[in-house]
Amino acid sequence: MLIILYIIFTYCKECRRFRQKHRLSVFDGLLGLGLVCVLFDGLTAYTVNHLDTVNEVINRILHLIFLLSLDLLIFWLFIYMVSITTGLPQKKSRVALLFSPFLINVILVVVYIPDLKYYEGELSNYSMGLSAYTCFAMAGVYILLSLLIFFGRWRYIEKQKRVSIFTYLFVLACITGYQMIYPQSLLSSICVTIIVLGVYINQENPLVEELAHYHNEMITGFATLVENKDGSTGGHIRRTTTYVKLLAEELRYRGYYKEVLTKDYMKNLRLAAPMHDIGKISVPDVILQKPGRLTEEEFEIIKLHTVNGGKIIQETFGHLENEQYAQMAYEVARFHHEKWNGKGYPEGLKRKEIPLCARIMAIADVFDALSEKRCYKEAMPLDKCFEIIQDGSGQDFDPVLVEVFLDIKEKVMQSRKENEGL
């Protein structure tokens, strides 16, 4: 109880310190359920050893709340594992399939709680019956399902978190199994504490999240300084990064590039996207800010921003331990002007010779360039921008990516409104 209370206190304190607005999350549910479980586990441990002084109805009510909260906690852990990997299903039929076993279990626990029996053990008295059997059986099922989700979707989990997640799931499974075999051991509170502590330390510490946020802001700020050279105000960086994120998430949701779009890849892609035009720092302002049409010589100088951007990334980020991020930032900067038909620059790559991150970046970059006012042109209507992207399918852009991008048209337009409000 003290451990969970300390985690709740620390978590709330850090949330108030680092977040202006804290939205309720799945982890908040785990914290609340963990506190309820430990509280009622302690109460039932007391009542089952004082049957002569505790009212029978109160005893069964306390057991009912404990069993339901324990099952709900394990089920919520399973939901959490789904949410941090592939995400919760959108179709109502899949949601119903996800929740139906738990709801059946709740009904069984409630119906058979009057049949709960009490036994005297060597260490402590304990309660058993169909309600308890059902509760622990379903807990075991959902722990196994959480492990299956982990092994089946481990690519969607950040590499540095995989060992610790497996550790607390494995320990949880072992303790639950022991509790089923030796019910008088009363180890439920340890299970609950392991869940809350493991998730908090490994995945939900606001301090770690805030440090990552500062890192991301520094990268975006650096990229924005370069963007300001051509008279922009930072909006291009924010918008294109959002489009890249939306497109990559939809690709993963639809099952495209499963082996590539891991959790680490998605995170590194969001960090790499702002760096795509970093090479413009080497382009003279007189060319970047020229209001008229560029000469052939000037355009050749502009094209060098891809090559120079790649060099800057290698020299600046090449020493980082995160090799995937450094490589992705390099590819995004160097190849985001390559075209599907091989007529892009700087190397004339074609089709899947172009790295996926650069193909995604190309669509986001061109769409935003078309839809925003520049020193040399006016902004185009959004419908016309989407039409140009569609016309470029199979020529300028990967046709699969274009199809998905057009399908998330509403999300793209909504993100533009949100960015304009910043």
NUFIZA-807220 format. One record per residue (C-alpha): x negated, y, z negated; chain. Coordinates in steps of 0.02 Angstrom, whole numbers. Each point is the difference from the previous one (the first is absolute). Example, Ala and Ser with C-alpha at 12.3 -4.5 7.8 and 13.67 -1.06 7.14 Angstrom:
BEGIN
{east: -615, north: -225, up: -390, kolro: A}
{east: -69, north: 172, up: 33, kolro: A}
***
This chain:
BEGIN
{east: 0, north: 0, up: 0, kolro: A}
{east: -140, north: 121, up: -46, kolro: A}
{east: -93, north: -36, up: 162, kolro: A}
{east: 154, north: 33, up: 107, kolro: A}
{east: 45, north: 157, up: -97, kolro: A}
{east: -178, north: 63, up: 24, kolro: A}
{east: 10, north: -34, up: 188, kolro: A}
{east: 168, north: 91, up: 10, kolro: A}
{east: -69, north: 149, up: -97, kolro: A}
{east: -158, north: 10, up: 105, kolro: A}
{east: 94, north: -25, up: 163, kolro: A}
{east: 127, north: 137, up: -40, kolro: A}
{east: -137, north: 118, up: -58, kolro: A}
{east: -102, north: -25, up: 158, kolro: A}
{east: 155, north: 17, up: 109, kolro: A}
{east: 41, north: 169, up: -79, kolro: A}
{east: -181, north: 54, up: 21, kolro: A}
{east: -24, north: -49, up: 181, kolro: A}
{east: 174, north: 1, up: 78, kolro: A}
{east: 118, north: 147, up: 10, kolro: A}
{east: 147, north: -115, up: 31, kolro: A}
{east: 1, north: -182, up: -50, kolro: A}
{east: 123, north: -109, up: 95, kolro: A}
{east: 58, north: -162, up: -77, kolro: A}
{east: -94, north: -148, up: 72, kolro: A}
{east: 2, north: -190, up: -11, kolro: A}
{east: -140, north: 12, up: -128, kolro: A}
{east: 107, north: 112, up: -110, kolro: A}
{east: 125, north: -143, up: -2, kolro: A}
{east: -137, north: -122, up: -51, kolro: A}
{east: -49, north: 113, up: -145, kolro: A}
{east: 178, north: 17, up: -63, kolro: A}
{east: 38, north: -185, up: 17, kolro: A}
{east: -165, north: -45, up: -83, kolro: A}
{east: 44, north: 104, up: -152, kolro: A}
{east: 173, north: -79, up: -12, kolro: A}
{east: -70, north: -176, up: 19, kolro: A}
{east: -130, north: 19, up: -136, kolro: A}
{east: 124, north: 82, up: -118, kolro: A}
{east: 132, north: -135, up: 18, kolro: A}
{east: -129, north: -139, up: 2, kolro: A}
{east: -53, north: 59, up: -171, kolro: A}
{east: 180, north: 15, up: -61, kolro: A}
{east: 47, north: -175, up: 59, kolro: A}
{east: -160, north: -72, up: -74, kolro: A}
{east: 58, north: 71, up: -166, kolro: A}
{east: 183, north: -53, up: 13, kolro: A}
{east: -39, north: -178, up: 53, kolro: A}
{east: -104, north: -20, up: -158, kolro: A}
{east: 134, north: 78, up: -111, kolro: A}
{east: 157, north: -89, up: 60, kolro: A}
{east: 70, north: -4, up: -176, kolro: A}
{east: 2, north: 189, up: -16, kolro: A}
{east: 33, north: 59, up: 179, kolro: A}
{east: 176, north: 6, up: 72, kolro: A}
{east: 21, north: -134, up: 136, kolro: A}
{east: 83, north: 118, up: 125, kolro: A}
{east: -137, north: 130, up: -21, kolro: A}
{east: -132, north: -135, up: 20, kolro: A}
{east: 73, north: -59, up: 165, kolro: A}
{east: 21, north: 177, up: 65, kolro: A}
{east: -182, north: 37, up: -37, kolro: A}
{east: -52, north: -162, up: 87, kolro: A}
{east: 109, north: 44, up: 149, kolro: A}
{east: -80, north: 172, up: 18, kolro: A}
{east: -174, north: -74, up: -18, kolro: A}
{east: 27, north: -138, up: 129, kolro: A}
{east: 79, north: 118, up: 127, kolro: A}
{east: -134, north: 134, up: -23, kolro: A}
{east: -139, north: -130, up: 18, kolro: A}
{east: 75, north: -69, up: 160, kolro: A}
{east: 28, north: 175, up: 66, kolro: A}
{east: -181, north: 47, up: -38, kolro: A}
{east: -70, north: -150, up: 95, kolro: A}
{east: 121, north: 32, up: 142, kolro: A}
{east: -51, north: 183, up: 0, kolro: A}
{east: -182, north: -52, up: 11, kolro: A}
{east: 44, north: -100, up: 155, kolro: A}
{east: 88, north: 153, up: 72, kolro: A}
{east: -155, north: 102, up: -40, kolro: A}
{east: -111, north: -124, up: 94, kolro: A}
{east: 115, north: 11, up: 151, kolro: A}
{east: 1, north: 191, up: -8, kolro: A}
{east: -190, north: 18, up: -3, kolro: A}
{east: -26, north: -122, up: 144, kolro: A}
{east: 126, north: -2, up: 142, kolro: A}
{east: 128, north: 112, up: -84, kolro: A}
{east: 178, north: -37, up: -51, kolro: A}
{east: 115, north: -66, up: 137, kolro: A}
{east: 118, north: 124, up: 84, kolro: A}
{east: 136, north: -121, up: 57, kolro: A}
{east: 139, north: -31, up: -125, kolro: A}
{east: -1, north: -187, up: 36, kolro: A}
{east: -183, north: -14, up: -50, kolro: A}
{east: 27, north: 106, up: -155, kolro: A}
{east: 144, north: -115, up: -49, kolro: A}
{east: -111, north: -153, up: 28, kolro: A}
{east: -133, north: 79, up: -109, kolro: A}
{east: 116, north: 37, up: -145, kolro: A}
{east: 123, north: -146, up: 6, kolro: A}
{east: -107, north: -128, up: -98, kolro: A}
{east: -26, north: 126, up: -138, kolro: A}
{east: 185, north: 42, up: -10, kolro: A}
{east: 45, north: -185, up: -9, kolro: A}
{east: -125, north: -19, up: -140, kolro: A}
{east: 77, north: 146, up: -96, kolro: A}
{east: 171, north: -81, up: 12, kolro: A}
{east: -66, north: -166, up: -65, kolro: A}
{east: -92, north: 81, up: -145, kolro: A}
{east: 156, north: 97, up: -53, kolro: A}
{east: 119, north: -147, up: 19, kolro: A}
{east: -107, north: -124, up: -97, kolro: A}
{east: -65, north: 114, up: -138, kolro: A}
{east: 132, north: -69, up: -122, kolro: A}
{east: -81, north: -173, up: 20, kolro: A}
{east: -170, north: 62, up: -58, kolro: A}
{east: -75, north: -116, up: -131, kolro: A}
{east: -136, north: 29, up: -129, kolro: A}
{east: -142, north: -116, up: -43, kolro: A}
{east: -130, north: -4, up: -137, kolro: A}
{east: -179, north: -6, up: 61, kolro: A}
{east: -167, north: -19, up: -85, kolro: A}
{east: -45, north: 182, up: 24, kolro: A}
{east: 169, north: 83, up: 18, kolro: A}
{east: 183, north: -33, up: 32, kolro: A}
{east: 53, north: 22, up: 180, kolro: A}
{east: 156, north: 1, up: 106, kolro: A}
{east: 39, north: -112, up: 149, kolro: A}
{east: 148, north: -37, up: 111, kolro: A}
{east: 55, north: 19, up: 180, kolro: A}
{east: -13, north: 190, up: -12, kolro: A}
{east: -182, north: -12, up: -55, kolro: A}
{east: -40, north: -137, up: 126, kolro: A}
{east: 77, north: 102, up: 141, kolro: A}
{east: -89, north: 157, up: -54, kolro: A}
{east: -173, north: -78, up: -6, kolro: A}
{east: 30, north: -102, up: 158, kolro: A}
{east: 45, north: 157, up: 98, kolro: A}
{east: -147, north: 93, up: -77, kolro: A}
{east: -113, north: -140, up: 61, kolro: A}
{east: 77, north: 6, up: 173, kolro: A}
{east: -25, north: 187, up: 19, kolro: A}
{east: -178, north: -8, up: -65, kolro: A}
{east: -38, north: -132, up: 132, kolro: A}
{east: 86, north: 108, up: 131, kolro: A}
{east: -108, north: 147, up: -55, kolro: A}
{east: -154, north: -107, up: 25, kolro: A}
{east: 62, north: -54, up: 171, kolro: A}
{east: 29, north: 182, up: 46, kolro: A}
{east: -177, north: 38, up: -57, kolro: A}
{east: -80, north: -138, up: 103, kolro: A}
{east: 114, north: 26, up: 149, kolro: A}
{east: -19, north: 188, up: 5, kolro: A}
{east: -172, north: 27, up: -76, kolro: A}
{east: -53, north: 103, up: 152, kolro: A}
{east: 128, north: 131, up: -52, kolro: A}
{east: -88, north: 19, up: -169, kolro: A}
{east: -154, north: 109, up: -17, kolro: A}
{east: -158, north: -106, up: -7, kolro: A}
{east: -62, north: 64, up: -168, kolro: A}
{east: 166, north: -43, up: -83, kolro: A}
{east: 22, north: -179, up: 60, kolro: A}
{east: -104, north: -88, up: -133, kolro: A}
{east: 81, north: 90, up: -146, kolro: A}
{east: 177, north: -26, up: 68, kolro: A}
{east: -32, north: -186, up: 23, kolro: A}
{east: -75, north: -8, up: -175, kolro: A}
{east: 150, north: 69, up: -91, kolro: A}
{east: 122, north: -101, up: 106, kolro: A}
{east: -98, north: -160, up: -33, kolro: A}
{east: -14, north: 32, up: -187, kolro: A}
{east: 185, north: 41, up: -4, kolro: A}
{east: 42, north: -164, up: 87, kolro: A}
{east: -108, north: -100, up: -122, kolro: A}
{east: 75, north: 79, up: -156, kolro: A}
{east: 177, north: -21, up: 66, kolro: A}
{east: -34, north: -183, up: 37, kolro: A}
{east: -70, north: -26, up: -174, kolro: A}
{east: 152, north: 86, up: -76, kolro: A}
{east: 116, north: -119, up: 95, kolro: A}
{east: -94, north: -154, up: -63, kolro: A}
{east: -19, north: 65, up: -179, kolro: A}
{east: 151, north: 113, up: -31, kolro: A}
{east: -46, north: 29, up: -183, kolro: A}
{east: -158, north: 94, up: 54, kolro: A}
{east: 102, north: 160, up: 31, kolro: A}
{east: -124, north: 76, up: 123, kolro: A}
{east: 127, north: 103, up: 98, kolro: A}
{east: -65, north: 166, up: -67, kolro: A}
{east: -176, north: -43, up: 61, kolro: A}
{east: 71, north: -31, up: 175, kolro: A}
{east: 89, north: 167, up: -2, kolro: A}
{east: -155, north: 93, up: -60, kolro: A}
{east: -108, north: -81, up: 134, kolro: A}
{east: 121, north: 56, up: 135, kolro: A}
{east: 10, north: 180, up: -59, kolro: A}
{east: -186, north: 16, up: -39, kolro: A}
{east: -55, north: -84, up: 161, kolro: A}
{east: 109, north: 105, up: 113, kolro: A}
{east: -41, north: 162, up: -91, kolro: A}
{east: -189, north: -18, up: -2, kolro: A}
{east: -13, north: -68, up: 175, kolro: A}
{east: 131, north: 93, up: 99, kolro: A}
{east: 98, north: 134, up: -91, kolro: A}
{east: -122, north: 105, up: -100, kolro: A}
{east: 42, north: 182, up: 46, kolro: A}
{east: -179, north: 54, up: -34, kolro: A}
{east: -68, north: -115, up: 135, kolro: A}
{east: 139, north: 55, up: 117, kolro: A}
{east: -40, north: 183, up: -31, kolro: A}
{east: -186, north: -25, up: 35, kolro: A}
{east: 47, north: -82, up: 166, kolro: A}
{east: 115, north: 148, up: 34, kolro: A}
{east: -141, north: 125, up: -30, kolro: A}
{east: -111, north: -100, up: 117, kolro: A}
{east: 132, north: 4, up: 135, kolro: A}
{east: 27, north: 187, up: -23, kolro: A}
{east: -186, north: 32, up: 20, kolro: A}
{east: -3, north: -95, up: 164, kolro: A}
{east: 155, north: 92, up: 63, kolro: A}
{east: -71, north: 167, up: -56, kolro: A}
{east: -163, north: -32, up: 91, kolro: A}
{east: 94, north: -46, up: 159, kolro: A}
{east: 112, north: 153, up: -17, kolro: A}
{east: -152, north: 115, up: -6, kolro: A}
{east: -52, north: -67, up: 169, kolro: A}
{east: 177, north: 12, up: 67, kolro: A}
{east: 6, north: 185, up: -46, kolro: A}
{east: -132, north: 32, up: 132, kolro: A}
{east: 132, north: -6, up: 136, kolro: A}
{east: 124, north: 109, up: -94, kolro: A}
{east: 101, north: -141, up: -79, kolro: A}
{east: 53, north: 6, up: -183, kolro: A}
{east: -16, north: -181, up: -53, kolro: A}
{east: 171, north: -55, up: 59, kolro: A}
{east: -71, north: -109, up: 139, kolro: A}
{east: -99, north: -103, up: -125, kolro: A}
{east: 151, north: -30, up: -114, kolro: A}
{east: 120, north: -39, up: 141, kolro: A}
{east: -112, north: -119, up: 98, kolro: A}
{east: -48, north: -93, up: -159, kolro: A}
{east: 185, north: -21, up: -39, kolro: A}
{east: 38, north: -63, up: 176, kolro: A}
{east: -144, north: -123, up: -11, kolro: A}
{east: 64, north: -64, up: -167, kolro: A}
{east: 179, north: -19, up: 63, kolro: A}
{east: -53, north: -90, up: 159, kolro: A}
{east: -120, north: -118, up: -89, kolro: A}
{east: 129, north: -44, up: -133, kolro: A}
{east: 131, north: -38, up: 131, kolro: A}
{east: -122, north: -109, up: 97, kolro: A}
{east: -38, north: -99, up: -157, kolro: A}
{east: 184, north: -13, up: -45, kolro: A}
{east: 38, north: -74, up: 172, kolro: A}
{east: -142, north: -126, up: -14, kolro: A}
{east: -119, north: 76, up: 129, kolro: A}
{east: -187, north: -19, up: -31, kolro: A}
{east: 26, north: -97, up: -162, kolro: A}
{east: -183, north: -46, up: -11, kolro: A}
{east: -54, north: 181, up: 19, kolro: A}
{east: 126, north: 104, up: -97, kolro: A}
{east: -54, north: -51, up: -174, kolro: A}
{east: 25, north: 109, up: -154, kolro: A}
{east: -179, north: 61, up: 11, kolro: A}
{east: 18, north: 37, up: 185, kolro: A}
{east: 157, north: 102, up: -29, kolro: A}
{east: -81, north: 101, up: -140, kolro: A}
{east: -159, north: 30, up: 100, kolro: A}
{east: 100, north: 50, up: 154, kolro: A}
{east: 89, north: 136, up: -98, kolro: A}
{east: -169, north: 64, up: -61, kolro: A}
{east: -80, north: -11, up: 173, kolro: A}
{east: 139, north: 88, up: 96, kolro: A}
{east: -44, north: 177, up: -61, kolro: A}
{east: -176, north: -23, up: 66, kolro: A}
{east: 49, north: -27, up: 182, kolro: A}
{east: -47, north: 176, up: 58, kolro: A}
{east: -150, north: 25, up: -116, kolro: A}
{east: -113, north: 14, up: 154, kolro: A}
{east: 80, north: 167, up: 44, kolro: A}
{east: -118, north: 79, up: -127, kolro: A}
{east: -132, north: -12, up: 137, kolro: A}
{east: 107, north: 88, up: 133, kolro: A}
{east: -24, north: 188, up: 20, kolro: A}
{east: 147, north: 105, up: -64, kolro: A}
{east: 11, north: 93, up: 165, kolro: A}
{east: 49, north: -163, up: 85, kolro: A}
{east: 114, north: -66, up: -138, kolro: A}
{east: 95, north: 164, up: -11, kolro: A}
{east: 7, north: 40, up: 185, kolro: A}
{east: 180, north: 48, up: 42, kolro: A}
{east: -10, north: -48, up: 184, kolro: A}
{east: -43, north: -154, up: 100, kolro: A}
{east: -171, north: -76, up: -32, kolro: A}
{east: -128, north: -11, up: 138, kolro: A}
{east: -69, north: -170, up: 47, kolro: A}
{east: -161, north: 38, up: -94, kolro: A}
{east: 95, north: 56, up: -155, kolro: A}
{east: 107, north: -156, up: 3, kolro: A}
{east: -157, north: -108, up: 6, kolro: A}
{east: -60, north: 89, up: -158, kolro: A}
{east: 169, north: -30, up: -84, kolro: A}
{east: -10, north: -185, up: 43, kolro: A}
{east: -163, north: -12, up: -96, kolro: A}
{east: 95, north: 24, up: -164, kolro: A}
{east: 38, north: -187, up: 3, kolro: A}
{east: -183, north: -50, up: 15, kolro: A}
{east: -57, north: 130, up: -126, kolro: A}
{east: 140, north: -47, up: -118, kolro: A}
{east: -59, north: -181, up: 1, kolro: A}
{east: -178, north: 55, up: -38, kolro: A}
{east: 57, north: 113, up: -143, kolro: A}
{east: 99, north: -144, up: -77, kolro: A}
{east: -149, north: -118, up: 12, kolro: A}
{east: -118, north: 127, up: -77, kolro: A}
{east: 122, north: 55, up: -136, kolro: A}
{east: 91, north: -159, up: -49, kolro: A}
{east: -117, north: -136, up: 63, kolro: A}
{east: -72, north: -29, up: -174, kolro: A}
{east: 168, north: -32, up: -84, kolro: A}
{east: 36, north: -171, up: -74, kolro: A}
{east: 170, north: 3, up: 87, kolro: A}
{east: -67, north: -57, up: 169, kolro: A}
{east: 175, north: -24, up: 72, kolro: A}
{east: 45, north: 181, up: -32, kolro: A}
{east: -163, north: 65, up: 74, kolro: A}
{east: 23, north: -108, up: 155, kolro: A}
{east: 183, north: 50, up: 20, kolro: A}
{east: -37, north: 186, up: -20, kolro: A}
{east: -135, north: -19, up: 133, kolro: A}
{east: 118, north: -91, up: 120, kolro: A}
{east: 141, north: 125, up: -27, kolro: A}
{east: -115, north: 148, up: 31, kolro: A}
{east: -88, north: -74, up: 152, kolro: A}
{east: 139, north: -94, up: 90, kolro: A}
{east: 164, north: 93, up: -31, kolro: A}
{east: -8, north: 74, up: 176, kolro: A}
{east: -23, north: -167, up: 86, kolro: A}
{east: 147, north: -55, up: 109, kolro: A}
{east: 85, north: -167, up: 23, kolro: A}
{east: -39, north: 3, up: 188, kolro: A}
{east: -185, north: 35, up: -28, kolro: A}
{east: 3, north: 181, up: 61, kolro: A}
{east: -35, north: 80, up: -168, kolro: A}
{east: -162, north: 57, up: -79, kolro: A}
{east: -138, north: -12, up: -59, kolro: A}
{east: -30, north: -183, up: 53, kolro: A}
{east: 149, north: -40, up: 112, kolro: A}
{east: 58, north: -145, up: -109, kolro: A}
{east: 161, north: -84, up: 52, kolro: A}
{east: 140, north: -100, up: -81, kolro: A}
{east: -54, north: -94, up: -157, kolro: A}
{east: -180, north: 51, up: 23, kolro: A}
{east: 60, north: 156, up: -89, kolro: A}
{east: 7, north: -31, up: -189, kolro: A}
{east: 176, north: -10, up: -69, kolro: A}
{east: -28, north: 148, up: -118, kolro: A}
{east: -49, north: 110, up: 148, kolro: A}
{east: 152, north: -57, up: 102, kolro: A}
{east: 114, north: 47, up: -143, kolro: A}
{east: -90, north: 166, up: -24, kolro: A}
{east: 15, north: 41, up: 185, kolro: A}
{east: 190, north: -2, up: -4, kolro: A}
{east: 9, north: 103, up: -160, kolro: A}
{east: -126, north: 127, up: 65, kolro: A}
{east: 80, north: 25, up: 171, kolro: A}
{east: 176, north: 11, up: -70, kolro: A}
{east: -49, north: 134, up: -124, kolro: A}
{east: -103, north: 96, up: 129, kolro: A}
{east: 152, north: 5, up: 115, kolro: A}
{east: 124, north: 51, up: -134, kolro: A}
{east: -101, north: 142, up: -76, kolro: A}
{east: -48, north: 171, up: 64, kolro: A}
{east: -182, north: 21, up: 46, kolro: A}
{east: -102, north: 150, up: 57, kolro: A}
{east: 14, north: -61, up: 179, kolro: A}
{east: 182, north: -59, up: 4, kolro: A}
{east: 172, north: 8, up: -80, kolro: A}
{east: 78, north: -143, up: -99, kolro: A}
{east: 106, north: -124, up: 97, kolro: A}
{east: 173, north: -58, up: -56, kolro: A}
{east: -10, north: -163, up: -99, kolro: A}
{east: 106, north: -97, up: 124, kolro: A}
{east: -123, north: 48, up: 137, kolro: A}
{east: -146, north: -55, up: -110, kolro: A}
{east: 77, north: -171, up: -29, kolro: A}
{east: 35, north: -12, up: 187, kolro: A}
{east: -183, north: 35, up: 42, kolro: A}
{east: -57, north: -133, up: -124, kolro: A}
{east: 121, north: -123, up: 81, kolro: A}
{east: -63, north: 45, up: 174, kolro: A}
{east: -177, north: -35, up: -60, kolro: A}
{east: 42, north: -178, up: -51, kolro: A}
{east: -117, north: -121, up: 88, kolro: A}
{east: -101, north: 145, up: 71, kolro: A}
{east: -63, north: 110, up: -140, kolro: A}
{east: 63, north: -101, up: -148, kolro: A}
{east: 22, north: -179, up: -60, kolro: A}
{east: 178, north: -45, up: 56, kolro: A}
{east: 38, north: -96, up: -160, kolro: A}
{east: -49, north: 149, up: -106, kolro: A}
{east: 104, north: 117, up: 107, kolro: A}
{east: 153, north: -111, up: -19, kolro: A}
{east: -17, north: -3, up: -189, kolro: A}
{east: -36, north: 188, up: -8, kolro: A}
{east: 158, north: 39, up: 98, kolro: A}
{east: 100, north: -116, up: -112, kolro: A}
{east: -52, north: 101, up: -154, kolro: A}
{east: 46, north: 165, up: 84, kolro: A}
{east: 115, north: 50, up: -143, kolro: A}
{east: -135, north: -31, up: -131, kolro: A}
{east: -124, north: 102, up: 101, kolro: A}
{east: 120, north: 147, up: 14, kolro: A}
{east: 42, north: -9, up: -185, kolro: A}
{east: -184, north: 2, up: -45, kolro: A}
{east: -24, north: 157, up: 105, kolro: A}
{east: 137, north: 88, up: -99, kolro: A}
{east: -79, north: -53, up: -164, kolro: A}
{east: -172, north: 61, up: 55, kolro: A}
{east: 72, north: 166, up: 55, kolro: A}
{east: 71, north: 21, up: -174, kolro: A}
{east: -172, north: -15, up: -83, kolro: A}
***
